[in-house]
Amino acid sequence: MFQRAEGYRPPVWPPAEGEQRPMMHFDFQVGDLDSAAAEAVTLGAKLAKSQPQKNVRVLFDPAGHPFCLCLDEG
């Protein structure tokens, strides 16, 4: 079940003391990071400023939850 939460604060990435922590996290395997990230942004996601790995893109959904696109190198 999903519902609106009064006083909702989107999570902060990277995590910071005293700030809202991520409540869930999804990793999606993709064949091309740049095109997958561009498509996600077109659909309403925002690219995070902090990108800790070159084979992963951290993004936020429209509600501010972080998720990752991970390069499928297999």
FENDA-V250955 format. One record per residue. RES is the residue in three letters. SS is DSSP state (H for helix, E for strand, L for the rest). PSI is psi as a letter, one per 20 degrees, with the letter a starting at -180 (999 if undefined). OMEGA is omega in whole degrees, 0 to 359 (999 if undefined). Layout:
BEGIN
res=RES ss=SS psi=PSI omega=OMEGA
res=RES ss=SS psi=PSI omega=OMEGA
END
This chain:
BEGIN
res=MET ss=L psi=p omega=176
res=PHE ss=L psi=q omega=177
res=GLN ss=L psi=r omega=179
res=ARG ss=L psi=p omega=180
res=ALA ss=L psi=p omega=176
res=GLU ss=L psi=p omega=179
res=GLY ss=L psi=j omega=181
res=TYR ss=L psi=p omega=172
res=ARG ss=L psi=p omega=179
res=PRO ss=L psi=q omega=178
res=PRO ss=L psi=q omega=180
res=VAL ss=L psi=p omega=176
res=TRP ss=L psi=p omega=354
res=PRO ss=L psi=q omega=182
res=PRO ss=L psi=q omega=180
res=ALA ss=L psi=q omega=180
res=GLU ss=L psi=p omega=178
res=GLY ss=L psi=i omega=180
res=GLU ss=L psi=r omega=179
res=GLN ss=L psi=p omega=178
res=ARG ss=L psi=q omega=174
res=PRO ss=L psi=q omega=182
res=MET ss=L psi=h omega=179
res=MET ss=L psi=r omega=178
res=HIS ss=L psi=p omega=177
res=PHE ss=E psi=p omega=171
res=ASP ss=E psi=p omega=178
res=PHE ss=E psi=p omega=177
res=GLN ss=E psi=p omega=180
res=VAL ss=E psi=q omega=180
res=GLY ss=L psi=h omega=182
res=ASP ss=L psi=o omega=183
res=LEU ss=H psi=g omega=184
res=ASP ss=H psi=g omega=182
res=SER ss=H psi=h omega=179
res=ALA ss=H psi=g omega=178
res=ALA ss=H psi=g omega=178
res=ALA ss=H psi=g omega=178
res=GLU ss=H psi=g omega=179
res=ALA ss=H psi=g omega=178
res=VAL ss=H psi=g omega=177
res=THR ss=H psi=h omega=181
res=LEU ss=L psi=j omega=175
res=GLY ss=L psi=i omega=178
res=ALA ss=L psi=r omega=176
res=LYS ss=E psi=p omega=178
res=LEU ss=E psi=p omega=178
res=ALA ss=L psi=q omega=177
res=LYS ss=L psi=h omega=181
res=SER ss=L psi=o omega=180
res=GLN ss=L psi=n omega=189
res=PRO ss=L psi=i omega=181
res=GLN ss=L psi=q omega=182
res=LYS ss=L psi=i omega=180
res=ASN ss=L psi=j omega=180
res=VAL ss=E psi=q omega=172
res=ARG ss=E psi=p omega=176
res=VAL ss=E psi=p omega=178
res=LEU ss=E psi=r omega=175
res=PHE ss=E psi=p omega=174
res=ASP ss=L psi=r omega=183
res=PRO ss=L psi=h omega=178
res=ALA ss=L psi=i omega=177
res=GLY ss=L psi=j omega=178
res=HIS ss=L psi=p omega=179
res=PRO ss=E psi=q omega=171
res=PHE ss=E psi=r omega=183
res=CYS ss=E psi=q omega=167
res=LEU ss=E psi=p omega=184
res=CYS ss=E psi=p omega=180
res=LEU ss=E psi=p omega=177
res=ASP ss=L psi=o omega=184
res=GLU ss=L psi=j omega=183
res=GLY ss=L psi=999 omega=999
END
